[in-house]
């Protein structure tokens, strides 16, 4: 029987090398890449994520609020809330300026809600990429 | 201001923005990123049209 050899786990890079890039990447989409000198990629990320978020807002998508209840309610509302929150300043500005809208029936609003969450999830991907670049695992 | 996009328009925009981000955060060279972004966008469109026709025929 063949035995699988486990690849040695790479040590985590020091906190100070990646934390500023990841934190700025959360606050401003593409900010982490900008800090790391990847300006072209930062601009592309910022435009795509911001366009996704603004399209969601214009379609009158709803923002999730954390709710407790049955498992599915907790999963959907907390998951959606974390997705929304991952957009950083876009989410904070929307909440502070009162552009957050109530959930409404209709396919356009439903798409809008998904666009808002997806913008946050895409920003999480950008933050992971910034982490890998800052830690020297990727160019 | 309010945007009332159709299913196709919303899915097209979703595919476009997602493909840009997936292209940017993956691969090693700019050329590979561009190719991967285009590939993902193509896959999204293929699924969009495929599922659209499937639902069309499914409804009879």
Backbone of each chain as ProteinMPNN parsed JSONL, in Angstrom:
{"seq_chain_A": "XXXXXXXXXXXXXXXXXXXXXXXXXXXXXXXXXXXXXXXXXXXXXXXXXXXXXXXXXXXXXXXXXXXXXXXXXXXXXXXXXXXXXXXXXXXXXXXXXXXXXXXXXXXXXXXXXXXXXXXXXXXXXXXXXXXXXXXXXXX", "coords_chain_A": {"N_chain_A": [[0.847, -1.198, 0.0], [0.59, 2.126, -0.933], [2.104, 4.877, 0.67], [1.163, 8.141, 1.603], [3.11, 11.041, 1.508], [3.228, 13.709, 3.659], [3.334, 17.128, 2.827], [5.631, 19.453, 4.248], [4.306, 21.852, 6.51], [3.997, 25.245, 5.718], [5.527, 27.87, 7.562], [3.717, 30.484, 9.262], [3.788, 33.789, 7.993], [5.439, 36.643, 9.611], [3.368, 38.776, 11.648], [3.488, 41.587, 11.257], [4.237, 41.852, 8.617], [2.103, 41.235, 6.955], [-0.302, 42.182, 8.062], [-0.902, 45.087, 7.828], [-1.417, 45.299, 5.035], [-3.543, 43.496, 4.654], [-5.477, 44.555, 6.388], [-5.85, 47.131, 5.301], [-6.721, 46.315, 2.84], [-9.18, 45.196, 3.51], [-10.565, 47.48, 4.436], [-10.492, 49.332, 2.259], [-11.374, 48.274, -0.827], [-8.966, 46.653, -2.83], [-6.974, 48.128, -1.707], [-4.952, 46.827, -0.241], [-3.344, 45.643, -2.215], [-2.502, 47.955, -3.463], [-0.928, 49.112, -1.475], [1.109, 47.272, -1.483], [2.391, 47.85, -3.768], [1.272, 46.987, -6.152], [-0.193, 48.417, -8.321], [-1.786, 48.432, -10.693], [-3.272, 46.053, -10.515], [-4.546, 46.625, -8.161], [-6.233, 48.732, -8.918], [-7.939, 47.436, -10.712], [-9.189, 45.572, -9.009], [-10.399, 47.306, -7.164], [-12.174, 48.713, -8.859], [-13.83, 46.625, -9.907], [-14.977, 45.445, -7.573], [-16.166, 47.652, -6.311], [-17.969, 48.459, -8.319], [-19.619, 46.194, -8.387], [-20.748, 46.335, -5.818], [-22.031, 48.864, -5.865], [-23.837, 48.485, -7.971], [-25.459, 46.568, -6.766], [-26.552, 48.116, -4.707], [-27.954, 50.022, -6.228], [-29.843, 48.397, -7.317], [-31.44, 48.162, -5.262], [-30.83, 46.317, -3.231], [-30.947, 44.389, -0.187], [-29.417, 44.817, 3.049], [-27.931, 42.413, 5.143], [-28.822, 41.637, 8.518], [-27.542, 40.538, 11.649], [-29.201, 37.758, 12.989], [-30.921, 35.766, 15.374], [-32.266, 32.457, 15.846], [-33.731, 29.682, 14.289], [-31.424, 27.183, 12.945], [-31.006, 27.59, 10.167], [-31.837, 30.241, 9.798], [-29.959, 31.584, 11.373], [-27.618, 30.88, 10.033], [-27.996, 31.959, 7.408], [-28.472, 34.724, 7.915], [-26.296, 35.588, 9.574], [-24.165, 34.77, 7.949], [-24.672, 36.276, 5.63], [-24.448, 38.823, 6.74], [-21.731, 38.883, 7.47], [-20.638, 38.671, 4.934], [-21.558, 41.093, 3.792], [-20.28, 42.916, 5.498], [-17.642, 42.494, 4.835], [-17.071, 44.141, 2.736], [-15.956, 46.422, 3.651], [-15.238, 49.837, 3.74], [-17.232, 50.517, 1.97], [-19.508, 49.201, 2.877], [-19.659, 50.323, 5.448], [-20.031, 53.083, 4.918], [-22.467, 52.981, 3.55], [-24.17, 52.079, 5.578], [-23.825, 54.092, 7.555], [-24.643, 56.394, 6.185], [-27.239, 55.882, 5.726], [-28.223, 54.411, 3.525], [-28.9, 51.824, 3.537], [-31.219, 49.333, 2.795], [-34.556, 48.043, 3.3], [-35.617, 44.579, 3.105], [-37.128, 43.56, 0.104], [-39.756, 42.26, -2.011], [-39.194, 40.767, -5.23], [-37.395, 40.222, -8.283], [-35.225, 41.85, -9.044], [-34.448, 43.194, -6.693], [-33.68, 41.031, -5.203], [-31.506, 40.056, -6.684], [-29.896, 42.282, -6.252], [-29.365, 42.119, -3.483], [-27.805, 39.806, -3.484], [-25.654, 40.702, -5.021], [-24.522, 42.588, -3.301], [-23.582, 40.99, -1.173], [-21.863, 39.327, -2.609], [-19.936, 41.164, -3.473], [-18.582, 41.681, -1.095], [-17.546, 39.113, -0.593], [-15.852, 38.79, -2.764], [-14.023, 40.713, -2.078], [-12.887, 39.454, 0.105], [-11.449, 37.457, -1.194], [-9.577, 39.084, -2.473], [-8.262, 40.078, -0.235], [-7.058, 37.751, 0.771], [-5.305, 37.229, -1.311], [-3.663, 39.49, -1.096], [-2.54, 38.913, 1.376], [-1.009, 36.645, 0.753], [0.796, 37.697, -1.086], [2.091, 39.639, 0.49], [3.255, 37.977, 2.381], [5.184, 36.741, 0.903], [4.618, 34.475, -0.547], [3.667, 34.584, -3.035], [3.997, 36.32, -6.151]], "CA_chain_A": [[0.0, 0.0, 0.0], [1.403, 3.353, -1.023], [1.852, 5.857, 1.745], [1.264, 9.532, 1.15], [3.966, 11.873, 2.356], [2.65, 15.036, 3.87], [4.273, 18.226, 2.605], [5.778, 20.228, 5.487], [3.455, 23.043, 6.545], [4.77, 26.485, 5.692], [5.252, 28.692, 8.746], [2.959, 31.712, 9.005], [4.686, 34.954, 7.988], [5.23, 37.513, 10.774], [2.147, 39.593, 11.605], [3.701, 42.959, 10.757], [4.459, 41.873, 7.17], [0.858, 41.121, 6.181], [-1.482, 42.803, 8.685], [-1.308, 46.37, 7.237], [-1.979, 45.091, 3.692], [-4.85, 42.829, 4.764], [-6.415, 45.495, 7.023], [-6.203, 48.169, 4.312], [-7.491, 45.61, 1.806], [-10.568, 45.083, 3.978], [-11.187, 48.803, 4.532], [-10.668, 49.869, 0.904], [-11.108, 47.185, -1.79], [-7.783, 46.898, -3.657], [-6.01, 48.911, -0.929], [-3.823, 45.978, 0.132], [-2.477, 45.518, -3.39], [-1.923, 49.287, -3.692], [0.125, 49.249, -0.461], [2.203, 46.372, -1.849], [2.969, 48.333, -5.026], [0.624, 46.367, -7.32], [-1.223, 49.442, -8.565], [-2.706, 48.028, -11.763], [-4.189, 45.041, -9.972], [-5.361, 47.309, -7.146], [-7.273, 49.499, -9.617], [-8.915, 46.474, -11.256], [-9.969, 45.031, -7.886], [-11.239, 48.381, -6.622], [-13.293, 49.007, -9.772], [-14.781, 45.506, -10.017], [-15.702, 45.25, -6.306], [-17.033, 48.825, -6.091], [-19.078, 48.396, -9.302], [-20.528, 45.139, -7.936], [-21.464, 46.826, -4.641], [-22.917, 49.98, -6.256], [-24.933, 47.89, -8.745], [-26.351, 45.961, -5.769], [-27.286, 49.201, -4.034], [-28.892, 50.623, -7.186], [-30.945, 47.45, -7.511], [-32.138, 48.19, -3.968], [-30.596, 45.099, -2.464], [-31.03, 44.576, 1.261], [-28.252, 44.438, 3.858], [-28.29, 41.424, 6.174], [-28.58, 41.961, 9.928], [-27.434, 39.284, 12.398], [-30.446, 37.347, 13.652], [-30.897, 34.437, 15.986], [-33.494, 31.692, 15.618], [-33.326, 28.317, 13.911], [-30.077, 27.086, 12.366], [-30.978, 28.185, 8.83], [-31.926, 31.698, 9.97], [-28.663, 32.048, 11.889], [-26.622, 30.682, 8.969], [-28.233, 32.899, 6.315], [-28.333, 36.121, 8.316], [-24.924, 35.863, 9.999], [-23.32, 34.635, 6.751], [-24.913, 37.461, 4.79], [-23.911, 39.99, 7.449], [-20.263, 38.839, 7.341], [-20.374, 38.992, 3.528], [-21.754, 42.541, 3.622], [-19.254, 43.622, 6.281], [-16.339, 42.317, 4.185], [-16.843, 45.196, 1.737], [-15.214, 47.497, 4.304], [-15.751, 51.212, 3.763], [-18.473, 50.584, 1.173], [-20.583, 48.804, 3.796], [-19.755, 51.283, 6.553], [-20.641, 54.317, 4.396], [-23.875, 52.7, 3.245], [-24.906, 52.028, 6.846], [-23.78, 55.39, 8.231], [-25.39, 57.418, 5.437], [-28.649, 55.493, 5.685], [-28.643, 53.858, 2.234], [-29.271, 50.434, 3.739], [-32.652, 49.23, 2.512], [-35.267, 46.871, 3.822], [-35.803, 43.499, 2.143], [-38.377, 43.703, -0.66], [-39.989, 41.179, -2.962], [-38.886, 41.136, -6.619], [-36.136, 39.602, -8.7], [-34.139, 42.839, -9.091], [-33.986, 43.41, -5.314], [-33.025, 39.801, -4.792], [-30.181, 40.103, -7.315], [-29.159, 43.341, -5.564], [-28.888, 41.576, -2.204], [-26.706, 38.874, -3.79], [-24.523, 41.504, -5.49], [-23.897, 43.209, -2.126], [-22.825, 39.951, -0.457], [-20.786, 38.848, -3.49], [-18.874, 42.181, -3.468], [-17.798, 41.42, 0.115], [-16.815, 37.849, -0.729], [-14.748, 39.039, -3.705], [-13.006, 41.447, -1.319], [-12.175, 38.468, 0.929], [-10.465, 36.847, -2.101], [-8.516, 40.072, -2.676], [-7.49, 40.142, 1.014], [-6.236, 36.532, 0.839], [-4.23, 37.428, -2.288], [-2.738, 40.475, -0.499], [-1.827, 38.185, 2.444], [-0.002, 35.764, 0.134], [1.848, 38.542, -1.684], [2.865, 40.253, 1.588], [4.022, 36.92, 3.038], [6.218, 36.234, 0.001], [4.235, 33.193, -1.151], [3.196, 34.861, -4.389], [4.597, 37.577, -6.633]], "C_chain_A": [[0.885, 1.252, 0.0], [1.065, 4.288, 0.127], [2.059, 7.268, 1.196], [2.157, 10.312, 2.096], [3.345, 13.257, 2.453], [3.706, 16.096, 3.618], [4.397, 19.026, 3.905], [4.976, 21.529, 5.419], [4.328, 24.292, 6.592], [4.476, 27.306, 6.935], [4.525, 29.985, 8.355], [3.919, 32.906, 8.99], [4.418, 35.865, 9.192], [4.064, 38.488, 10.558], [2.364, 40.949, 10.941], [3.922, 43.016, 9.252], [3.134, 41.876, 6.397], [-0.322, 41.884, 6.753], [-1.863, 44.162, 8.066], [-1.976, 46.199, 5.87], [-3.375, 44.476, 3.76], [-5.887, 43.783, 5.36], [-6.837, 46.586, 6.039], [-7.029, 47.564, 3.184], [-8.94, 45.41, 2.202], [-11.25, 46.449, 3.912], [-11.48, 49.381, 3.152], [-10.382, 48.729, -0.075], [-9.937, 47.541, -2.723], [-6.682, 47.645, -2.908], [-4.774, 48.109, -0.541], [-2.827, 45.853, -1.014], [-1.78, 46.851, -3.673], [-0.748, 49.491, -2.742], [1.349, 48.406, -0.826], [2.824, 46.727, -3.204], [2.366, 47.741, -6.28], [-0.54, 47.273, -7.758], [-2.248, 49.061, -9.632], [-3.746, 47.042, -11.251], [-5.109, 45.661, -8.925], [-6.517, 48.065, -7.81], [-8.367, 48.575, -10.152], [-9.813, 45.923, -10.147], [-10.927, 46.084, -7.342], [-12.432, 48.642, -7.538], [-14.304, 47.873, -9.811], [-15.621, 45.366, -8.745], [-16.648, 46.425, -6.05], [-18.218, 48.81, -7.052], [-20.106, 47.35, -8.87], [-21.383, 45.655, -6.781], [-22.481, 47.907, -5.033], [-24.093, 49.453, -7.088], [-25.954, 47.257, -7.804], [-27.187, 47.007, -5.056], [-28.342, 49.807, -4.954], [-30.064, 49.702, -7.498], [-31.768, 47.306, -6.233], [-32.062, 46.867, -3.217], [-30.623, 45.4, -0.978], [-29.718, 44.167, 1.924], [-28.726, 43.451, 4.92], [-27.986, 41.966, 7.563], [-28.488, 40.645, 10.685], [-28.732, 38.981, 13.14], [-30.274, 35.978, 14.266], [-32.252, 33.763, 15.777], [-33.096, 30.272, 15.309], [-32.001, 28.354, 13.153], [-29.979, 27.796, 11.02], [-31.024, 29.721, 8.891], [-30.585, 32.264, 10.422], [-27.627, 32.016, 10.765], [-26.773, 31.735, 7.869], [-27.935, 34.336, 6.756], [-26.933, 36.475, 8.791], [-23.96, 35.777, 8.815], [-23.444, 35.848, 5.854], [-24.325, 38.71, 5.41], [-22.386, 40.042, 7.311], [-19.856, 39.176, 5.9], [-20.498, 40.489, 3.272], [-20.62, 43.329, 4.277], [-17.877, 43.549, 5.615], [-16.063, 43.363, 3.114], [-16.171, 46.422, 2.335], [-15.921, 48.836, 4.263], [-17.062, 51.346, 2.978], [-19.667, 50.251, 2.06], [-20.784, 49.858, 4.88], [-20.433, 52.572, 6.089], [-22.133, 54.126, 4.129], [-24.713, 52.693, 4.528], [-24.969, 53.405, 7.497], [-24.635, 56.427, 7.517], [-26.859, 57.035, 5.224], [-29.144, 54.971, 4.345], [-29.043, 52.375, 2.335], [-30.788, 50.302, 3.596], [-33.283, 47.959, 3.056], [-35.434, 45.834, 2.715], [-37.155, 43.649, 1.445], [-38.519, 42.52, -1.607], [-39.651, 41.666, -4.371], [-37.526, 40.633, -7.018], [-34.969, 40.581, -8.701], [-33.568, 43.085, -7.687], [-33.209, 42.195, -4.815], [-31.613, 39.714, -5.39], [-29.314, 41.127, -6.589], [-28.562, 42.857, -4.257], [-27.692, 40.644, -2.438], [-25.467, 39.627, -4.266], [-23.773, 42.105, -4.303], [-23.048, 42.194, -1.364], [-21.63, 39.494, -1.304], [-19.63, 39.851, -3.532], [-17.967, 41.963, -2.253], [-16.964, 40.154, -0.014], [-15.653, 37.988, -1.715], [-13.636, 39.809, -2.999], [-12.222, 40.512, -0.403], [-11.093, 37.783, 0.071], [-9.276, 37.784, -2.31], [-7.638, 40.181, -1.427], [-6.572, 38.922, 1.153], [-5.05, 36.661, -0.123], [-3.191, 38.403, -1.731], [-1.91, 39.807, 0.597], [-0.696, 37.339, 1.845], [1.139, 36.568, -0.481], [2.736, 39.125, -0.57], [3.733, 39.221, 2.297], [5.078, 36.296, 2.152], [5.872, 34.908, -0.647], [3.853, 33.349, -2.612], [3.827, 36.163, -4.841], [3.521, 38.581, -6.957]], "O_chain_A": [[1.793, 1.402, 0.819], [-0.095, 4.461, 0.499], [2.991, 7.539, 0.438], [1.996, 10.26, 3.316], [2.991, 13.876, 1.451], [4.828, 15.999, 4.116], [3.4, 19.257, 4.589], [4.972, 22.215, 4.398], [5.262, 24.392, 7.388], [3.318, 27.436, 7.333], [4.704, 30.503, 7.253], [4.769, 33.025, 9.872], [3.313, 35.868, 9.735], [3.816, 38.955, 9.446], [1.531, 41.406, 10.159], [3.815, 44.087, 8.654], [3.05, 42.452, 5.313], [-1.256, 42.208, 6.019], [-3.045, 44.382, 7.798], [-2.97, 46.861, 5.572], [-4.276, 44.876, 3.023], [-7.031, 43.826, 4.907], [-8.015, 46.93, 5.946], [-7.922, 48.212, 2.638], [-9.832, 45.445, 1.354], [-12.364, 46.573, 3.401], [-12.584, 49.863, 2.899], [-9.246, 48.262, -0.145], [-9.929, 48.611, -3.33], [-5.571, 47.78, -3.421], [-3.668, 48.649, -0.514], [-1.616, 45.946, -0.809], [-0.616, 46.877, -4.073], [0.304, 49.984, -3.148], [2.482, 48.776, -0.517], [3.673, 46.0, -3.72], [2.887, 47.962, -7.374], [-1.71, 46.933, -7.583], [-3.438, 49.338, -9.484], [-4.94, 47.178, -11.519], [-6.277, 45.293, -8.804], [-7.645, 48.038, -7.318], [-9.557, 48.88, -10.061], [-11.029, 45.816, -10.31], [-12.1, 45.808, -7.09], [-13.563, 48.777, -7.07], [-15.509, 48.119, -9.754], [-16.837, 45.19, -8.822], [-17.787, 46.23, -5.626], [-19.343, 49.113, -6.655], [-21.311, 47.579, -8.97], [-22.596, 45.444, -6.759], [-23.633, 47.879, -4.6], [-25.22, 49.922, -6.929], [-27.161, 47.387, -8.007], [-28.381, 46.814, -4.828], [-29.469, 50.073, -4.537], [-31.139, 50.155, -7.891], [-32.657, 46.461, -6.131], [-33.041, 46.369, -2.662], [-30.355, 46.526, -0.558], [-29.003, 43.293, 1.435], [-29.787, 43.629, 5.519], [-26.998, 42.675, 7.754], [-29.257, 39.723, 10.413], [-29.286, 39.838, 13.828], [-29.56, 35.13, 13.731], [-33.261, 34.434, 15.558], [-32.229, 29.706, 15.975], [-31.52, 29.42, 12.769], [-29.012, 28.508, 10.75], [-30.335, 30.404, 8.133], [-30.131, 33.292, 9.919], [-26.87, 32.966, 10.562], [-25.784, 32.336, 7.446], [-27.235, 35.073, 6.061], [-26.422, 37.544, 8.456], [-23.052, 36.598, 8.684], [-22.445, 36.385, 5.376], [-23.77, 39.558, 4.711], [-21.815, 41.105, 7.066], [-18.866, 39.871, 5.67], [-19.645, 41.085, 2.614], [-20.077, 44.27, 3.699], [-17.045, 44.435, 5.807], [-14.935, 43.465, 2.631], [-15.849, 47.364, 1.611], [-17.066, 48.957, 4.698], [-17.897, 52.194, 3.295], [-20.7, 50.919, 2.011], [-21.911, 50.24, 5.194], [-21.308, 53.097, 6.778], [-22.951, 54.993, 4.439], [-25.821, 53.229, 4.561], [-26.033, 53.84, 7.939], [-25.281, 57.251, 8.165], [-27.621, 57.784, 4.612], [-30.333, 55.065, 4.042], [-29.465, 51.762, 1.355], [-31.546, 51.061, 4.199], [-32.616, 46.941, 3.243], [-35.397, 46.169, 1.531], [-38.185, 43.839, 2.09], [-37.538, 41.866, -1.96], [-39.806, 42.85, -4.67], [-36.601, 40.612, -6.206], [-33.841, 40.196, -8.393], [-32.353, 43.174, -7.514], [-32.215, 42.322, -4.1], [-30.657, 39.35, -4.706], [-28.135, 40.878, -6.337], [-27.404, 43.139, -3.95], [-26.706, 40.68, -1.703], [-24.346, 39.231, -3.947], [-22.542, 42.133, -4.291], [-21.927, 42.499, -0.956], [-20.53, 39.299, -0.787], [-18.47, 39.448, -3.618], [-16.743, 42.048, -2.36], [-15.808, 40.123, 0.408], [-14.599, 37.381, -1.529], [-12.454, 39.597, -3.274], [-11.037, 40.735, -0.155], [-9.974, 37.557, 0.532], [-8.124, 37.351, -2.324], [-6.424, 40.355, -1.531], [-5.435, 39.052, 1.605], [-3.932, 36.259, 0.201], [-1.988, 38.18, -1.869], [-0.721, 40.093, 0.74], [0.422, 37.321, 2.36], [2.302, 36.171, -0.407], [3.963, 39.11, -0.669], [4.825, 39.545, 2.764], [5.804, 35.408, 2.597], [6.743, 34.27, -1.24], [3.729, 32.363, -3.339], [4.157, 37.017, -4.017], [3.825, 39.698, -7.376]]}, "seq_chain_B": "XXXXXXXXXXXXXXXXXXXXXXXXXXXXXXXXXXXXXXXXXXXXXXXXXXXXXXXXXXXX", "coords_chain_B": {"N_chain_B": [[-32.512, 57.097, -7.476], [-32.682, 54.173, -9.469], [-32.051, 50.884, -10.505], [-33.387, 48.638, -12.73], [-32.699, 45.756, -13.598], [-32.767, 43.115, -16.052], [-32.974, 39.477, -15.766], [-30.962, 38.443, -17.402], [-29.253, 40.661, -17.848], [-28.428, 41.268, -15.207], [-27.132, 38.864, -14.502], [-25.118, 38.853, -16.405], [-23.588, 41.116, -15.703], [-22.805, 40.322, -13.13], [-21.22, 38.105, -13.787], [-19.178, 39.371, -15.203], [-17.908, 41.16, -13.315], [-17.118, 39.33, -11.345], [-15.415, 37.652, -12.807], [-13.326, 39.395, -13.411], [-12.181, 39.851, -10.852], [-11.511, 37.198, -10.092], [-9.682, 36.633, -12.093], [-7.665, 38.509, -11.53], [-6.718, 37.766, -8.948], [-5.593, 35.29, -9.308], [-3.192, 32.9, -10.689], [0.163, 33.473, -12.186], [1.463, 35.206, -14.022], [0.736, 38.259, -15.878], [-0.353, 37.729, -18.367], [-1.3, 35.105, -18.101], [-3.217, 35.601, -16.166], [-5.014, 37.225, -17.54], [-5.87, 35.443, -19.485], [-7.068, 33.5, -17.842], [-9.082, 34.971, -16.581], [-10.673, 35.579, -18.832], [-11.367, 32.999, -19.559], [-12.9, 32.147, -17.344], [-14.984, 33.988, -17.508], [-16.064, 33.239, -19.963], [-16.951, 30.664, -19.272], [-18.926, 31.312, -17.399], [-20.764, 32.629, -19.089], [-21.407, 30.586, -20.839], [-22.669, 28.786, -19.097], [-24.772, 30.423, -18.364], [-26.243, 30.823, -20.78], [-26.693, 28.129, -21.393], [-28.195, 27.134, -19.16], [-30.322, 28.859, -19.41], [-31.516, 28.103, -21.884], [-32.142, 25.473, -21.191], [-34.07, 25.866, -19.197], [-35.951, 27.121, -20.778], [-36.758, 25.052, -22.571], [-37.55, 23.223, -20.668], [-39.804, 24.347, -19.598], [-41.552, 24.01, -21.641]], "CA_chain_B": [[-32.037, 56.35, -8.653], [-33.004, 52.771, -9.316], [-31.758, 50.067, -11.689], [-34.229, 47.443, -12.777], [-32.07, 44.933, -14.634], [-33.388, 41.815, -16.328], [-32.175, 38.342, -15.296], [-29.767, 38.317, -18.241], [-28.35, 41.797, -17.584], [-27.846, 41.109, -13.867], [-26.195, 37.732, -14.524], [-23.976, 39.26, -17.236], [-22.749, 42.004, -14.884], [-22.234, 39.495, -12.06], [-20.146, 37.307, -14.397], [-18.084, 40.269, -15.584], [-17.172, 41.625, -12.128], [-16.505, 38.173, -10.678], [-14.302, 37.176, -13.634], [-12.196, 40.33, -13.26], [-11.522, 39.596, -9.569], [-10.895, 35.862, -10.132], [-8.505, 36.734, -12.961], [-6.613, 39.303, -10.872], [-6.124, 37.118, -7.766], [-5.057, 33.946, -9.568], [-2.087, 32.736, -11.642], [1.423, 34.142, -11.837], [1.82, 36.309, -14.922], [-0.424, 39.039, -16.337], [-0.928, 37.032, -19.521], [-2.078, 33.969, -17.567], [-4.38, 36.164, -15.453], [-5.957, 37.678, -18.566], [-6.451, 34.232, -20.089], [-7.931, 32.841, -16.868], [-10.269, 35.828, -16.439], [-11.489, 35.364, -20.037], [-11.883, 31.629, -19.503], [-13.966, 32.109, -16.33], [-16.113, 34.745, -18.051], [-16.652, 32.366, -20.987], [-17.68, 29.587, -18.576], [-20.142, 31.917, -16.847], [-21.715, 32.89, -20.186], [-21.854, 29.281, -21.336], [-23.638, 28.282, -18.113], [-25.935, 31.313, -18.415], [-27.048, 30.477, -21.964], [-27.08, 26.711, -21.271], [-29.301, 27.01, -18.203], [-31.449, 29.612, -19.977], [-32.204, 27.244, -22.875], [-32.666, 24.324, -20.448], [-35.324, 26.295, -18.558], [-36.891, 27.387, -21.868], [-37.332, 23.782, -23.031], [-38.169, 22.583, -19.512], [-41.148, 24.912, -19.408], [-42.371, 23.549, -22.75]], "C_chain_B": [[-32.237, 54.844, -8.424], [-32.691, 52.028, -10.607], [-32.653, 48.844, -11.659], [-33.726, 46.546, -13.907], [-32.842, 43.632, -14.828], [-32.489, 40.71, -15.763], [-30.858, 38.267, -16.073], [-28.763, 39.43, -17.932], [-27.653, 41.647, -16.233], [-26.809, 39.982, -13.867], [-24.941, 38.082, -15.318], [-23.024, 40.132, -16.41], [-22.06, 41.229, -13.766], [-21.029, 38.71, -12.606], [-18.927, 38.176, -14.688], [-17.247, 40.664, -14.363], [-16.452, 40.464, -11.439], [-15.297, 37.671, -11.472], [-13.087, 38.083, -13.491], [-11.44, 40.006, -11.968], [-10.84, 38.226, -9.581], [-9.646, 35.863, -11.005], [-7.357, 37.432, -12.25], [-5.941, 38.536, -9.734], [-5.522, 35.736, -8.049], [-3.871, 34.02, -10.524], [-0.878, 33.62, -11.326], [1.782, 35.309, -12.744], [0.553, 37.02, -15.383], [-1.136, 38.344, -17.503], [-1.825, 35.867, -19.071], [-3.346, 34.464, -16.863], [-5.46, 36.583, -16.443], [-6.669, 36.482, -19.199], [-7.439, 33.565, -19.127], [-9.223, 33.637, -16.657], [-11.224, 35.632, -17.604], [-12.137, 33.996, -20.025], [-13.066, 31.543, -18.528], [-15.208, 32.835, -16.856], [-16.849, 33.92, -19.118], [-17.484, 31.252, -20.359], [-18.981, 30.111, -17.982], [-21.197, 32.089, -17.943], [-22.285, 31.589, -20.737], [-22.926, 28.709, -20.403], [-24.928, 29.105, -18.177], [-26.86, 30.955, -19.586], [-27.562, 29.03, -21.878], [-28.276, 26.54, -20.352], [-30.546, 27.741, -18.704], [-32.249, 28.764, -20.962], [-32.834, 26.024, -22.207], [-34.007, 24.687, -19.81], [-36.395, 26.568, -19.612], [-37.578, 26.097, -22.33], [-38.048, 23.044, -21.896], [-39.583, 23.082, -19.274], [-42.104, 24.52, -20.536], [-42.982, 24.652, -23.588]], "O_chain_B": [[-31.994, 54.325, -7.334], [-33.035, 52.5, -11.69], [-32.674, 48.103, -10.676], [-34.252, 46.57, -15.02], [-33.479, 43.12, -13.907], [-31.369, 40.981, -15.33], [-29.79, 38.059, -15.498], [-27.57, 39.172, -17.773], [-26.447, 41.866, -16.118], [-25.729, 40.132, -13.295], [-23.838, 37.668, -14.963], [-21.811, 39.919, -16.415], [-20.882, 41.447, -13.484], [-19.97, 38.656, -11.981], [-17.79, 37.77, -14.451], [-16.024, 40.521, -14.372], [-15.31, 40.607, -11.003], [-14.276, 37.309, -10.888], [-11.952, 37.607, -13.453], [-10.213, 39.897, -11.973], [-9.703, 38.106, -9.125], [-8.669, 35.179, -10.701], [-6.207, 37.003, -12.35], [-4.726, 38.635, -9.562], [-5.003, 35.086, -7.141], [-3.584, 35.072, -11.095], [-0.873, 34.392, -10.367], [2.347, 36.3, -12.28], [-0.549, 36.479, -15.297], [-2.363, 38.372, -17.603], [-2.93, 35.671, -19.576], [-4.403, 33.839, -16.947], [-6.648, 36.341, -16.232], [-7.88, 36.496, -19.419], [-8.511, 33.121, -19.538], [-10.31, 33.066, -16.566], [-12.436, 35.53, -17.411], [-13.291, 33.835, -20.421], [-14.097, 30.947, -18.84], [-16.334, 32.369, -16.68], [-18.079, 33.901, -19.171], [-18.572, 30.93, -20.836], [-20.014, 29.445, -18.048], [-22.364, 31.744, -17.758], [-23.469, 31.493, -21.058], [-23.956, 28.211, -20.858], [-26.028, 28.566, -18.062], [-28.071, 30.804, -19.424], [-28.703, 28.741, -22.238], [-29.254, 25.884, -20.71], [-31.674, 27.311, -18.461], [-33.477, 28.703, -20.899], [-33.917, 25.587, -22.595], [-34.962, 23.913, -19.873], [-37.577, 26.298, -19.399], [-38.8, 26.042, -22.466], [-39.026, 22.332, -22.126], [-40.449, 22.34, -18.809], [-43.318, 24.676, -20.407], [-43.694, 24.372, -24.553]]}, "name": "protein", "num_of_chains": 2, "seq": "XXXXXXXXXXXXXXXXXXXXXXXXXXXXXXXXXXXXXXXXXXXXXXXXXXXXXXXXXXXXXXXXXXXXXXXXXXXXXXXXXXXXXXXXXXXXXXXXXXXXXXXXXXXXXXXXXXXXXXXXXXXXXXXXXXXXXXXXXXXXXXXXXXXXXXXXXXXXXXXXXXXXXXXXXXXXXXXXXXXXXXXXXXXXXXXXXXXXXXX"}
